[in-house]
Amino acid sequence: MNSKVALVTGGSRGVGAATALRLARDGFDVAVTYVQGKEAAEEVVRRVEALGRRGLAVRADSADAGEAADAVSLTTERLGRHGRLDVLVNNAGIGVLGPLESLTLADVDRVLAVNVRGVFLVSQAAAPVMDAGSRIVTIGTCMTKYVPGPGGTLYAMSKSALIGLTKALARELGARGITANIVHPGPIDTDMNPADGPYASGQAEMTALGRFGTADEVARTVAYLAGPAAAYVTGAELAVDGGHAA
């Protein structure tokens, strides 16, 4: 019960799963949330437990205020040290891309609900159960710095809002010794955007390194922000984008 506890939203696959496993390797007990990927989330938990840590899979839609609060409370009840949470990783998000005129009101509402409202709600629920030294890390996107072409208006808008939220959280929670930072991944090889996919070559060419990143490369940066070396880093934007914005 002396282990530190992390909650990773959207932790059943991709960057979220890699982050959960990296934090487990660093000594955290880890809860992951999912909406549809129950089996994948449970597999992440098994891998966390194989590393000698405790794991928990929680079905929760971050955009639902009740479910967001429940995810935090279940994590602290089952894994927490005296009901505390040490690290929150706001990873859950969706991307709806397409021409401006093709985006519907339903698209706008859903993307903003998950990518913005959901991050706010989970952070709001987590803050009261965090102590000095706790960390909030949010996953943004390289498209907040450079939008390489048409079709990204809704996604870029939603992720850009998280920069303001992160800086405001850093100011609001700093007096309590809690940090808040945001990581901007570039093209990352995941099942949603594979490095061998139909649009991959163009994305890779937009980076200075000429390649996709890996989920573990993002996870290592999140782990840095969650660890002791980043105690004086807050309100910051860290790019893990292969030079996409260079």
Contacts in CASP RR format, 6 or more apart in sequence:
PFRMAT RR
TARGET T0000
AUTHOR 0000-0000-0000
METHOD contacts of the structure
MODEL  1
MNSKVALVTGGSRGVGAATALRLARDGFDVAVTYVQGKEAAEEVVRRVEA
LGRRGLAVRADSADAGEAADAVSLTTERLGRHGRLDVLVNNAGIGVLGPL
ESLTLADVDRVLAVNVRGVFLVSQAAAPVMDAGSRIVTIGTCMTKYVPGP
GGTLYAMSKSALIGLTKALARELGARGITANIVHPGPIDTDMNPADGPYA
SGQAEMTALGRFGTADEVARTVAYLAGPAAAYVTGAELAVDGGHAA
1 80 0 8 1.000
1 81 0 8 1.000
2 81 0 8 1.000
3 27 0 8 1.000
3 28 0 8 1.000
3 29 0 8 1.000
3 53 0 8 1.000
3 54 0 8 1.000
3 79 0 8 1.000
3 81 0 8 1.000
4 27 0 8 1.000
4 28 0 8 1.000
4 29 0 8 1.000
4 81 0 8 1.000
4 86 0 8 1.000
4 87 0 8 1.000
5 28 0 8 1.000
5 29 0 8 1.000
5 30 0 8 1.000
5 31 0 8 1.000
5 75 0 8 1.000
5 76 0 8 1.000
5 79 0 8 1.000
5 80 0 8 1.000
5 81 0 8 1.000
5 84 0 8 1.000
5 85 0 8 1.000
5 86 0 8 1.000
5 87 0 8 1.000
6 20 0 8 1.000
6 23 0 8 1.000
6 28 0 8 1.000
6 29 0 8 1.000
6 30 0 8 1.000
6 31 0 8 1.000
6 85 0 8 1.000
6 86 0 8 1.000
6 87 0 8 1.000
6 88 0 8 1.000
6 89 0 8 1.000
6 226 0 8 1.000
7 30 0 8 1.000
7 31 0 8 1.000
7 32 0 8 1.000
7 33 0 8 1.000
7 71 0 8 1.000
7 72 0 8 1.000
7 75 0 8 1.000
7 85 0 8 1.000
7 87 0 8 1.000
7 88 0 8 1.000
7 89 0 8 1.000
7 122 0 8 1.000
7 126 0 8 1.000
8 16 0 8 1.000
8 19 0 8 1.000
8 20 0 8 1.000
8 23 0 8 1.000
8 30 0 8 1.000
8 31 0 8 1.000
8 32 0 8 1.000
8 33 0 8 1.000
8 89 0 8 1.000
8 91 0 8 1.000
9 32 0 8 1.000
9 33 0 8 1.000
9 60 0 8 1.000
9 62 0 8 1.000
9 71 0 8 1.000
9 88 0 8 1.000
9 89 0 8 1.000
9 90 0 8 1.000
9 91 0 8 1.000
9 92 0 8 1.000
9 122 0 8 1.000
10 16 0 8 1.000
10 32 0 8 1.000
10 33 0 8 1.000
10 34 0 8 1.000
10 35 0 8 1.000
10 62 0 8 1.000
10 91 0 8 1.000
10 92 0 8 1.000
10 93 0 8 1.000
11 17 0 8 1.000
11 19 0 8 1.000
11 20 0 8 1.000
11 32 0 8 1.000
11 33 0 8 1.000
11 34 0 8 1.000
11 41 0 8 1.000
11 44 0 8 1.000
11 91 0 8 1.000
11 92 0 8 1.000
12 32 0 8 1.000
12 34 0 8 1.000
12 37 0 8 1.000
12 38 0 8 1.000
12 40 0 8 1.000
12 41 0 8 1.000
12 44 0 8 1.000
12 57 0 8 1.000
13 37 0 8 1.000
13 40 0 8 1.000
13 190 0 8 1.000
13 191 0 8 1.000
14 188 0 8 1.000
14 190 0 8 1.000
14 191 0 8 1.000
14 192 0 8 1.000
14 215 0 8 1.000
15 91 0 8 1.000
15 139 0 8 1.000
15 185 0 8 1.000
15 188 0 8 1.000
15 190 0 8 1.000
15 215 0 8 1.000
15 218 0 8 1.000
15 219 0 8 1.000
16 32 0 8 1.000
16 89 0 8 1.000
16 91 0 8 1.000
16 139 0 8 1.000
16 215 0 8 1.000
16 219 0 8 1.000
17 32 0 8 1.000
17 40 0 8 1.000
17 44 0 8 1.000
17 215 0 8 1.000
18 214 0 8 1.000
18 215 0 8 1.000
18 216 0 8 1.000
18 218 0 8 1.000
18 219 0 8 1.000
19 89 0 8 1.000
19 91 0 8 1.000
19 215 0 8 1.000
19 218 0 8 1.000
19 219 0 8 1.000
19 222 0 8 1.000
19 223 0 8 1.000
20 30 0 8 1.000
20 32 0 8 1.000
20 44 0 8 1.000
20 48 0 8 1.000
21 44 0 8 1.000
21 47 0 8 1.000
21 48 0 8 1.000
21 51 0 8 1.000
21 219 0 8 1.000
22 216 0 8 1.000
22 219 0 8 1.000
22 220 0 8 1.000
22 222 0 8 1.000
22 223 0 8 1.000
23 30 0 8 1.000
23 87 0 8 1.000
23 89 0 8 1.000
23 222 0 8 1.000
23 223 0 8 1.000
23 226 0 8 1.000
24 30 0 8 1.000
24 47 0 8 1.000
24 48 0 8 1.000
24 51 0 8 1.000
24 52 0 8 1.000
24 53 0 8 1.000
24 55 0 8 1.000
25 51 0 8 1.000
26 223 0 8 1.000
26 226 0 8 1.000
26 227 0 8 1.000
27 53 0 8 1.000
28 53 0 8 1.000
28 86 0 8 1.000
28 87 0 8 1.000
28 226 0 8 1.000
29 48 0 8 1.000
29 53 0 8 1.000
29 54 0 8 1.000
29 55 0 8 1.000
29 56 0 8 1.000
29 79 0 8 1.000
29 80 0 8 1.000
30 48 0 8 1.000
30 53 0 8 1.000
30 54 0 8 1.000
30 55 0 8 1.000
30 56 0 8 1.000
30 79 0 8 1.000
31 55 0 8 1.000
31 56 0 8 1.000
31 57 0 8 1.000
31 58 0 8 1.000
31 71 0 8 1.000
31 74 0 8 1.000
31 75 0 8 1.000
31 78 0 8 1.000
31 79 0 8 1.000
32 41 0 8 1.000
32 44 0 8 1.000
32 45 0 8 1.000
32 55 0 8 1.000
32 56 0 8 1.000
32 57 0 8 1.000
32 58 0 8 1.000
33 41 0 8 1.000
33 57 0 8 1.000
33 58 0 8 1.000
33 59 0 8 1.000
33 60 0 8 1.000
33 62 0 8 1.000
33 71 0 8 1.000
33 92 0 8 1.000
34 40 0 8 1.000
34 41 0 8 1.000
34 57 0 8 1.000
34 58 0 8 1.000
34 59 0 8 1.000
34 60 0 8 1.000
35 59 0 8 1.000
35 60 0 8 1.000
35 61 0 8 1.000
35 92 0 8 1.000
38 57 0 8 1.000
38 59 0 8 1.000
41 57 0 8 1.000
42 57 0 8 1.000
44 57 0 8 1.000
45 55 0 8 1.000
45 56 0 8 1.000
45 57 0 8 1.000
48 54 0 8 1.000
48 55 0 8 1.000
49 55 0 8 1.000
54 79 0 8 1.000
55 79 0 8 1.000
56 74 0 8 1.000
56 75 0 8 1.000
56 78 0 8 1.000
56 79 0 8 1.000
58 70 0 8 1.000
58 71 0 8 1.000
58 74 0 8 1.000
58 75 0 8 1.000
59 67 0 8 1.000
60 67 0 8 1.000
60 68 0 8 1.000
60 70 0 8 1.000
60 71 0 8 1.000
61 67 0 8 1.000
61 68 0 8 1.000
61 114 0 8 1.000
62 68 0 8 1.000
62 71 0 8 1.000
62 90 0 8 1.000
62 92 0 8 1.000
62 93 0 8 1.000
62 114 0 8 1.000
62 118 0 8 1.000
62 119 0 8 1.000
62 121 0 8 1.000
62 122 0 8 1.000
63 110 0 8 1.000
63 113 0 8 1.000
63 114 0 8 1.000
63 117 0 8 1.000
63 118 0 8 1.000
63 121 0 8 1.000
65 121 0 8 1.000
68 118 0 8 1.000
68 121 0 8 1.000
68 122 0 8 1.000
68 124 0 8 1.000
68 125 0 8 1.000
69 121 0 8 1.000
69 125 0 8 1.000
71 122 0 8 1.000
71 125 0 8 1.000
72 85 0 8 1.000
72 88 0 8 1.000
72 122 0 8 1.000
72 125 0 8 1.000
72 126 0 8 1.000
72 129 0 8 1.000
73 125 0 8 1.000
75 85 0 8 1.000
76 83 0 8 1.000
76 84 0 8 1.000
76 85 0 8 1.000
76 129 0 8 1.000
77 83 0 8 1.000
83 129 0 8 1.000
84 129 0 8 1.000
84 130 0 8 1.000
84 131 0 8 1.000
84 134 0 8 1.000
85 126 0 8 1.000
85 129 0 8 1.000
85 130 0 8 1.000
85 134 0 8 1.000
86 130 0 8 1.000
86 131 0 8 1.000
86 133 0 8 1.000
86 134 0 8 1.000
86 135 0 8 1.000
86 226 0 8 1.000
87 134 0 8 1.000
87 135 0 8 1.000
87 136 0 8 1.000
87 137 0 8 1.000
87 226 0 8 1.000
88 122 0 8 1.000
88 123 0 8 1.000
88 126 0 8 1.000
88 130 0 8 1.000
88 134 0 8 1.000
88 135 0 8 1.000
88 136 0 8 1.000
88 137 0 8 1.000
89 137 0 8 1.000
89 138 0 8 1.000
89 139 0 8 1.000
89 222 0 8 1.000
89 226 0 8 1.000
90 119 0 8 1.000
90 122 0 8 1.000
90 123 0 8 1.000
90 136 0 8 1.000
90 137 0 8 1.000
90 138 0 8 1.000
90 139 0 8 1.000
90 162 0 8 1.000
91 139 0 8 1.000
92 114 0 8 1.000
92 118 0 8 1.000
92 119 0 8 1.000
93 114 0 8 1.000
93 115 0 8 1.000
93 139 0 8 1.000
94 110 0 8 1.000
94 111 0 8 1.000
94 114 0 8 1.000
94 115 0 8 1.000
95 111 0 8 1.000
95 115 0 8 1.000
95 154 0 8 1.000
95 155 0 8 1.000
96 103 0 8 1.000
96 107 0 8 1.000
96 110 0 8 1.000
96 111 0 8 1.000
96 154 0 8 1.000
96 155 0 8 1.000
97 151 0 8 1.000
97 152 0 8 1.000
97 154 0 8 1.000
97 155 0 8 1.000
98 150 0 8 1.000
98 151 0 8 1.000
98 152 0 8 1.000
98 154 0 8 1.000
99 150 0 8 1.000
99 151 0 8 1.000
100 150 0 8 1.000
100 151 0 8 1.000
100 153 0 8 1.000
103 153 0 8 1.000
103 154 0 8 1.000
107 154 0 8 1.000
108 154 0 8 1.000
111 154 0 8 1.000
111 155 0 8 1.000
111 158 0 8 1.000
112 158 0 8 1.000
115 155 0 8 1.000
115 158 0 8 1.000
115 159 0 8 1.000
115 161 0 8 1.000
115 162 0 8 1.000
116 158 0 8 1.000
116 161 0 8 1.000
116 162 0 8 1.000
116 165 0 8 1.000
119 138 0 8 1.000
119 162 0 8 1.000
119 165 0 8 1.000
120 165 0 8 1.000
123 136 0 8 1.000
123 138 0 8 1.000
123 165 0 8 1.000
123 169 0 8 1.000
123 180 0 8 1.000
126 136 0 8 1.000
127 136 0 8 1.000
127 169 0 8 1.000
127 173 0 8 1.000
127 178 0 8 1.000
130 136 0 8 1.000
130 173 0 8 1.000
130 176 0 8 1.000
130 178 0 8 1.000
131 176 0 8 1.000
131 178 0 8 1.000
132 176 0 8 1.000
132 177 0 8 1.000
132 178 0 8 1.000
133 177 0 8 1.000
133 178 0 8 1.000
133 179 0 8 1.000
133 231 0 8 1.000
134 177 0 8 1.000
134 178 0 8 1.000
134 179 0 8 1.000
135 178 0 8 1.000
135 179 0 8 1.000
135 180 0 8 1.000
135 181 0 8 1.000
135 225 0 8 1.000
135 226 0 8 1.000
135 227 0 8 1.000
135 230 0 8 1.000
136 166 0 8 1.000
136 169 0 8 1.000
136 173 0 8 1.000
136 178 0 8 1.000
136 179 0 8 1.000
136 180 0 8 1.000
136 181 0 8 1.000
137 180 0 8 1.000
137 181 0 8 1.000
137 182 0 8 1.000
137 183 0 8 1.000
137 222 0 8 1.000
137 225 0 8 1.000
137 226 0 8 1.000
138 162 0 8 1.000
138 165 0 8 1.000
138 166 0 8 1.000
138 180 0 8 1.000
138 181 0 8 1.000
138 182 0 8 1.000
138 183 0 8 1.000
139 182 0 8 1.000
139 183 0 8 1.000
139 185 0 8 1.000
139 218 0 8 1.000
139 222 0 8 1.000
140 159 0 8 1.000
140 162 0 8 1.000
140 182 0 8 1.000
140 183 0 8 1.000
140 184 0 8 1.000
140 185 0 8 1.000
141 155 0 8 1.000
141 156 0 8 1.000
141 159 0 8 1.000
141 184 0 8 1.000
141 185 0 8 1.000
141 186 0 8 1.000
142 184 0 8 1.000
142 185 0 8 1.000
142 186 0 8 1.000
142 187 0 8 1.000
142 239 0 8 1.000
142 241 0 8 1.000
142 244 0 8 1.000
142 245 0 8 1.000
143 152 0 8 1.000
143 155 0 8 1.000
143 156 0 8 1.000
143 159 0 8 1.000
144 156 0 8 1.000
144 159 0 8 1.000
144 160 0 8 1.000
144 162 0 8 1.000
144 163 0 8 1.000
144 184 0 8 1.000
144 237 0 8 1.000
145 184 0 8 1.000
145 239 0 8 1.000
145 241 0 8 1.000
145 244 0 8 1.000
145 245 0 8 1.000
146 244 0 8 1.000
146 245 0 8 1.000
147 156 0 8 1.000
148 206 0 8 1.000
148 244 0 8 1.000
162 182 0 8 1.000
163 182 0 8 1.000
163 237 0 8 1.000
166 180 0 8 1.000
166 181 0 8 1.000
166 182 0 8 1.000
166 235 0 8 1.000
166 237 0 8 1.000
167 180 0 8 1.000
167 235 0 8 1.000
169 180 0 8 1.000
169 235 0 8 1.000
170 179 0 8 1.000
170 180 0 8 1.000
170 181 0 8 1.000
170 234 0 8 1.000
170 235 0 8 1.000
173 179 0 8 1.000
173 180 0 8 1.000
174 234 0 8 1.000
179 225 0 8 1.000
179 230 0 8 1.000
179 231 0 8 1.000
179 233 0 8 1.000
179 234 0 8 1.000
179 235 0 8 1.000
180 234 0 8 1.000
180 235 0 8 1.000
181 225 0 8 1.000
181 230 0 8 1.000
181 233 0 8 1.000
181 234 0 8 1.000
181 235 0 8 1.000
181 236 0 8 1.000
181 237 0 8 1.000
181 238 0 8 1.000
182 235 0 8 1.000
182 236 0 8 1.000
182 237 0 8 1.000
182 238 0 8 1.000
183 218 0 8 1.000
183 221 0 8 1.000
183 222 0 8 1.000
183 225 0 8 1.000
183 237 0 8 1.000
183 238 0 8 1.000
183 239 0 8 1.000
183 240 0 8 1.000
184 237 0 8 1.000
184 238 0 8 1.000
184 239 0 8 1.000
184 240 0 8 1.000
184 241 0 8 1.000
184 245 0 8 1.000
185 213 0 8 1.000
185 218 0 8 1.000
185 240 0 8 1.000
185 241 0 8 1.000
186 207 0 8 1.000
186 213 0 8 1.000
186 239 0 8 1.000
186 240 0 8 1.000
186 241 0 8 1.000
186 242 0 8 1.000
186 244 0 8 1.000
187 193 0 8 1.000
187 195 0 8 1.000
187 200 0 8 1.000
187 203 0 8 1.000
187 204 0 8 1.000
187 206 0 8 1.000
187 207 0 8 1.000
187 212 0 8 1.000
187 213 0 8 1.000
187 241 0 8 1.000
187 244 0 8 1.000
188 212 0 8 1.000
188 213 0 8 1.000
188 214 0 8 1.000
188 215 0 8 1.000
188 217 0 8 1.000
188 218 0 8 1.000
189 195 0 8 1.000
189 212 0 8 1.000
189 213 0 8 1.000
189 214 0 8 1.000
189 215 0 8 1.000
190 215 0 8 1.000
193 200 0 8 1.000
193 203 0 8 1.000
194 200 0 8 1.000
195 204 0 8 1.000
195 211 0 8 1.000
195 212 0 8 1.000
195 213 0 8 1.000
200 212 0 8 1.000
203 212 0 8 1.000
204 210 0 8 1.000
204 211 0 8 1.000
204 212 0 8 1.000
206 244 0 8 1.000
207 241 0 8 1.000
207 242 0 8 1.000
207 243 0 8 1.000
207 244 0 8 1.000
208 242 0 8 1.000
208 243 0 8 1.000
208 244 0 8 1.000
208 246 0 8 1.000
209 242 0 8 1.000
209 243 0 8 1.000
210 242 0 8 1.000
211 242 0 8 1.000
213 240 0 8 1.000
213 242 0 8 1.000
217 240 0 8 1.000
218 240 0 8 1.000
221 238 0 8 1.000
221 240 0 8 1.000
224 230 0 8 1.000
225 233 0 8 1.000
225 238 0 8 1.000
239 245 0 8 1.000
END
